[in-house]
Amino acid sequence: MPTPLSFYTANTPNGHKVGIYLHEAALPHRQVTLDLGRGDQRRPDYLAINPNGKIPAIVDHDQGVTLFESGAILSYLSARHGHLHPPTAAGQWQVQQWLHFQIGGIGPMLGQLWWFLHASDGANREAIERYTREALRLCGVVERRLQHSAYLALDHYSIADIAAFAWLRTHRELRLDLAACPRLRAWLDRIEARPAVRRALAAARDGQPAEA
């Protein structure tokens, strides 16, 4: 039987988000790893799937649904399959607000910091300082939240944790000092130790088609 789900990705935080969910939910899928350096994301066949030319994207062949944007994909998959999907509307909206906190804050700020540290041709001290301050401020928001909740949105693991984890785990690469965030560090360690998370990150590193 054909695999019901195609997953277009690369070894990046946004790709990791969806890969982790697929492995957590044990959803059979075909992983298609794009070479971003080669420009696979700009090929006409891929732009037909994601006109924004970014990863990740999925095609749910059973439902005839094509989606891009990692937050939309996580929300769709959790609602469709029920895994890590809170049973109440109140719980679902708690998850959504913290998912959007990652999409609107953590991802863009840490992404800009990565660019100025590792991809920019010239050193821009002001930009690095600005994005470092903002990244650490956001880490502080997470630290304070974890004083009151075992996980980011609820007292149990959710897609909001997956989304934030995929970016915050890059703190060493981004030269962020998390000494003042012991709860955040413990939260990262708990998620990193999950078998499905390890499988998903390994699949992303290997760049090989994988079945959940």
N, C-alpha and C positions, 0 to 999 in steps of 0.2 A: 504494500500500500504506500502511496506517496506520503511524505511527511507533511502534516497539516499546517505547519507554521514555518515560514522562512524568516530568518533573523539576520539583518544586514548590520555589520558592526565593525569596530576596530578596537585596538587595545588602548582605550581611553576611558576616563571616568563615566562619560555619558553612555558609552557602550557597555561598561561594566554594570550599570544600573539594571538594564534589561536582561543581560546575561545572568545576573544573580537571581532575578525573579524567575526566569525560566528554569533554572536549576533548583531553586527552592520549591517551586510548584511541580517539579518533575514533568514538565511539558515537553513532549517530543518535538524537536525542531531541527531544521537544517541551518547551520551557522554559515553565513557567507561573509568572509573577512575581506574588507576592502583595504587596499593599499592607498592610504591617504597621500603619501609622498608622491606616488605615481599619478595621482589624480583620478582614481577610480570613482570617487564621489561626484565627479563632473561628467561622467559618461552619460550619453543620452538615455541608455537603458535604465541607469540608476536614477537619473533626474525624473524619469516617468514615475518612479516610486516615491522619491522625495525631491520635490522641485527646489528645495532650499539647498540641496547638495551637501548635506551633513549626515552624520550617523548619530543614533541608530534609526532603523526603520524595520517594520515587520509587515509581512503579508500573511493574513489568516485565510488560508485557502478554503477552509470549510465554510467560513462566513462571508467570503468575498470582501474582506475589509483590508485596506492598506492604510498604515498609520506611520507618521514620523513624529518626532519630538518625544524624548524619553519620558517625560511626565505623563503625557497623554497615553503612551504605550503602557506604562505601569498601571495607570488608572483603568484602562480598558481590560488588560489581562486579569487584574485582580477582581474586577466586577464580573467579567465573563466566566472565570473559573472558580471564583470564591475563595481562593487561597490568599491568606493575609488580608481578607476583606472583612472589616468589622460588620457585625450583624445589624447594628443600629445606625440610623441616620446621624445621630450625634457623634458616634465614633467615626463614621465615614468622613464627616466634615472636619473633625480633629486631624485626621490623617491628611486631608486635602490642604488644610492651612499650613501644616508643617512641610508637606511636599512642595507647596508653592513658595515657602520660605527658602527652600533649597534652590528651586528653579530661579527665583528672582533675586536671591542674595548670594548664597554660598557659591553656586556654580559660576555666575558672572565675575564675582570678585576674585575668587581663586583662579579662575581662568585667565583674567587679566594679569594677575600676579605672575602666573606661570609664563605668560607671553613676555613680560618685561624682564624676567629672570633668565629665560632660556631661549627665546626665539628672536628677540629684538636685536637688530644689528648694532645699536648703540646703547650704552648704559644710560638709563634715565633714573637718576636717584630719586627725584621727586615722585615719579610714578610708583617706583618700588616701595617707597615709604608710605605713600597713600594707600596702596592696595594691601600692604602688610598690616597697617593699622586697621583697615576695614575687615580684613580676614580675621584678625585677632578679636575684633569686636564681635563678629559673628560667632566665633568659637566661644566667646563669653556668654552669648545668648544660649547656646547649646548647653554649656556647663551649668548655667542657672536653671535651665529647664530640667536637667537631669538630677537636680536636687529634689525635685517633686515627682518625677516619673521615672520608671525603670528604663523606658525607651522614649524616643523623641515625641511621638504623638500620644501614645497610650502607655499603659503598663505592660504591654506586650509588643513584640516586634511587628513592624508594618512596612509598607512600601516607602513611607517617609524615612525610616531608618536606612533602607537600602539606598535611597537617593542621596542622602546626606553622607553616608559612609563612603560611597564611591569617590566623593571629592575630598572629604576630610582625612581619609587615609593617606593622602599625598602630602601631609604636613611637613614631612622631612624634606622632600623634594622642593617644597616651597619655602624652606628655612623658617618655619613657624615654630616658635618656642611655646610648647603647651605645658610648661611647668605649672602654670596657674590653673590648669584644667584637668585635675585628676579624674573627675567623673567622666569627662569626654574620653580620656585615654583608656579608661576601663571599658567604656562602651565600645570603642573601636576594637579593643582586644576581644571582647565577647563576640562581636559580629565576625571579626576576622577568623575566629576559631570554628565558625559554623561549617560543617562539611560541604554544604551546597555552595557557600561563598568561595571556599577553596577550589572547588571544581570549576566554578564559573571563571575565576581569575586565571586558573591554569588554562582553560579553553581559550581565553582571550590572549594569553601569552603565546600559546602554541600556534594560534591562527589557523587551526584545523577545523573542518566541519565536525560538529559534535552533536550527538544525541543526548538529550537530558536523561 
